[in-house]
Amino acid sequence: MNDRDPPEEFADVNEAVGEEWESETTPYERIRHVVAHTYNPVSADSVADDARTAPKTARKHLNTLADEGFVETTPGEQGATLYRRSPESLVVEQAADILDHVSTDELVTRIQEMRERLTEYRSEFGVDSPEELAVNQTNQALSETGSPQDEVDPETIREWKTLRRNLAFATAALSISNAEQFVDSDRRSTDDSIPA
């Protein structure tokens, strides 16, 4: 045995794990799992290969997931439909995760703190967005009018972008929480009006 060949008992470990996954899940579950990690448009055939199912089955479930809003479709070359996870489903998933770990009161406090920090960034740098700051910095470097102390650390730009993204997720979570409370209170008032 040379150093490059795996031992025989490990040679088919990926196949064994794939077979186990296939036996313990439905095609729909496998397709949803594959698409949950697909951010660039791919064909149904590609999803089918990864999900260990037939292309026809993949198309059927991908279309269902598209109807549910979990998948986004785009036209590909020669009329083929391409699929990827929808950005909206990522926001909803992140918002649900936030609601699982943070109370509504704490969420309101954190949103206020993030908004205040965004206002500080805008005031400190004199621009409305991290993208505008990056463009200004690039333009300044190209014109060579800026001095080294004028340069903004790239980490600051990343932190600003991350803060803005986190605020969007937190705001979505708060909106979902408020909607759930509205639906629950509406359901209770409807239930109370039904005579026993």
C-alpha positions as CSV (number, residue, x, y, z in Angstrom):
1,M,0.0,0.0,0.0
2,N,1.4,3.4,-0.9
3,D,0.9,6.6,1.1
4,R,-1.8,8.0,-1.3
5,D,-4.3,5.1,-1.2
6,P,-6.7,5.1,1.8
7,P,-7.1,1.9,3.7
8,E,-9.7,-0.5,2.2
9,E,-12.1,0.0,5.0
10,F,-12.3,3.7,4.4
11,A,-12.3,3.6,0.6
12,D,-16.1,3.8,0.3
13,V,-16.9,5.8,3.4
14,N,-18.5,8.7,1.3
15,E,-20.6,6.2,-0.5
16,A,-21.7,4.5,2.7
17,V,-22.6,7.8,4.3
18,G,-24.5,8.8,1.2
19,E,-26.4,5.5,1.2
20,E,-27.3,6.0,4.8
21,W,-28.5,9.6,4.2
22,E,-30.6,8.3,1.3
23,S,-32.2,5.5,3.4
24,E,-33.0,7.8,6.3
25,T,-34.5,10.8,4.4
26,T,-37.0,11.5,1.7
27,P,-36.0,12.9,-1.7
28,Y,-37.8,16.2,-0.7
29,E,-35.7,16.4,2.5
30,R,-32.5,15.8,0.6
31,I,-33.3,18.3,-2.1
32,R,-34.2,21.0,0.5
33,H,-31.0,20.3,2.3
34,V,-28.9,20.7,-0.9
35,V,-30.7,23.9,-1.9
36,A,-30.3,25.3,1.7
37,H,-26.6,25.5,0.9
38,T,-26.9,26.6,-2.8
39,Y,-26.3,30.3,-3.2
40,N,-25.4,30.3,-6.9
41,P,-27.9,29.2,-9.6
42,V,-27.6,25.5,-10.5
43,S,-29.5,23.1,-12.7
44,A,-32.1,20.6,-11.4
45,D,-29.7,17.8,-12.7
46,S,-26.9,19.2,-10.4
47,V,-29.3,19.3,-7.4
48,A,-30.5,15.7,-8.3
49,D,-26.9,14.4,-8.3
50,D,-26.1,16.0,-4.9
51,A,-29.5,14.9,-3.4
52,R,-29.1,11.3,-4.8
53,T,-32.4,11.4,-6.7
54,A,-33.7,11.6,-10.3
55,P,-33.7,14.9,-12.1
56,K,-37.5,14.7,-12.7
57,T,-38.0,14.2,-8.9
58,A,-35.6,17.1,-8.2
59,R,-37.5,19.4,-10.6
60,K,-40.8,18.5,-9.0
61,H,-39.6,19.3,-5.4
62,L,-37.6,22.4,-6.6
63,N,-40.7,23.8,-8.1
64,T,-42.6,23.1,-4.8
65,L,-39.8,24.9,-2.9
66,A,-40.0,27.8,-5.4
67,D,-43.8,28.1,-4.8
68,E,-43.1,28.2,-1.0
69,G,-40.5,30.9,-1.5
70,F,-37.5,28.9,-0.3
71,V,-36.0,28.6,-3.8
72,E,-35.5,31.3,-6.4
73,T,-35.5,30.5,-10.1
74,T,-33.7,32.1,-13.0
75,P,-33.6,31.3,-16.7
76,G,-30.4,29.6,-17.7
77,E,-28.8,29.0,-21.1
78,Q,-31.0,27.3,-23.7
79,G,-34.1,27.8,-21.7
80,A,-33.2,25.7,-18.7
81,T,-34.4,26.8,-15.3
82,L,-31.7,27.3,-12.6
83,Y,-32.3,27.2,-8.9
84,R,-30.8,28.7,-5.8
85,R,-31.9,29.5,-2.2
86,S,-33.9,32.7,-2.0
87,P,-32.4,35.5,0.0
88,E,-35.7,36.0,1.7
89,S,-35.7,32.5,3.1
90,L,-32.2,33.2,4.6
91,V,-33.6,36.4,6.3
92,V,-36.6,34.5,7.7
93,E,-34.4,31.6,9.0
94,Q,-32.0,34.1,10.7
95,A,-34.9,36.0,12.2
96,A,-36.4,32.8,13.6
97,D,-33.1,31.9,15.1
98,I,-32.9,35.3,16.8
99,L,-36.4,34.9,18.2
100,D,-35.4,31.6,19.6
101,H,-32.5,33.2,21.6
102,V,-33.6,36.8,22.4
103,S,-36.6,38.2,24.1
104,T,-38.6,40.9,22.3
105,D,-37.6,43.5,24.9
106,E,-33.9,42.7,24.5
107,L,-34.3,42.7,20.8
108,V,-35.9,46.2,20.9
109,T,-32.9,47.4,23.0
110,R,-30.3,45.8,20.6
111,I,-32.0,47.4,17.6
112,Q,-31.8,50.8,19.2
113,E,-28.1,50.3,20.1
114,M,-27.4,49.2,16.5
115,R,-29.2,52.2,15.0
116,E,-27.2,54.5,17.3
117,R,-24.0,52.9,16.2
118,L,-24.9,53.3,12.6
119,T,-25.6,57.0,13.2
120,E,-22.2,57.3,14.8
121,Y,-20.5,55.7,11.7
122,R,-22.4,58.2,9.4
123,S,-21.4,61.1,11.6
124,E,-17.8,60.0,12.0
125,F,-17.1,59.4,8.3
126,G,-19.5,61.9,6.7
127,V,-21.1,59.3,4.4
128,D,-24.3,57.3,4.5
129,S,-22.9,53.8,3.9
130,P,-19.8,51.6,4.1
131,E,-19.8,51.3,0.3
132,E,-19.7,55.0,-0.1
133,L,-16.8,55.2,2.4
134,A,-14.9,52.5,0.5
135,V,-15.5,54.3,-2.8
136,N,-14.3,57.6,-1.3
137,Q,-11.3,55.9,0.1
138,T,-10.5,54.3,-3.3
139,N,-11.0,57.6,-5.1
140,Q,-8.8,59.4,-2.6
141,A,-6.0,56.8,-3.1
142,L,-6.3,57.1,-6.9
143,S,-6.0,60.9,-6.8
144,E,-3.1,60.6,-4.3
145,T,-4.5,63.6,-2.4
146,G,-5.1,61.7,0.8
147,S,-2.5,61.2,3.6
148,P,-2.0,58.0,5.4
149,Q,-3.9,59.2,8.4
150,D,-7.0,59.6,6.2
151,E,-7.1,55.9,5.4
152,V,-9.9,53.9,7.1
153,D,-9.1,50.4,8.3
154,P,-10.8,47.8,6.1
155,E,-12.0,46.1,9.3
156,T,-14.1,49.3,10.1
157,I,-15.8,49.0,6.8
158,R,-16.5,45.2,7.4
159,E,-17.8,46.0,10.9
160,W,-20.2,48.7,9.5
161,K,-21.5,46.3,6.9
162,T,-21.9,43.5,9.5
163,L,-23.8,45.9,11.8
164,R,-26.1,47.0,9.0
165,R,-26.8,43.3,8.1
166,N,-27.4,42.4,11.8
167,L,-29.8,45.3,12.1
168,A,-31.8,44.1,9.1
169,F,-32.0,40.6,10.6
170,A,-33.0,42.0,14.0
171,T,-35.6,44.2,12.5
172,A,-37.0,41.3,10.5
173,A,-37.2,39.2,13.7
174,L,-39.0,42.0,15.5
175,S,-41.5,42.3,12.6
176,I,-42.1,38.6,12.7
177,S,-42.5,38.7,16.5
178,N,-45.0,41.6,16.2
179,A,-46.9,39.7,13.5
180,E,-47.1,36.6,15.6
181,Q,-48.4,38.6,18.6
182,F,-51.0,40.2,16.4
183,V,-52.1,36.9,14.9
184,D,-52.3,35.3,18.4
185,S,-54.3,38.2,19.9
186,D,-56.6,38.1,16.9
187,R,-57.1,34.4,17.2
188,R,-57.9,34.7,20.9
189,S,-60.4,37.5,20.3
190,T,-62.0,35.3,17.6
191,D,-62.0,32.3,19.9
192,D,-63.6,34.4,22.7
193,S,-66.4,35.6,20.5
194,I,-67.4,32.0,19.6
195,P,-70.2,30.8,22.0
196,A,-69.4,27.6,23.9
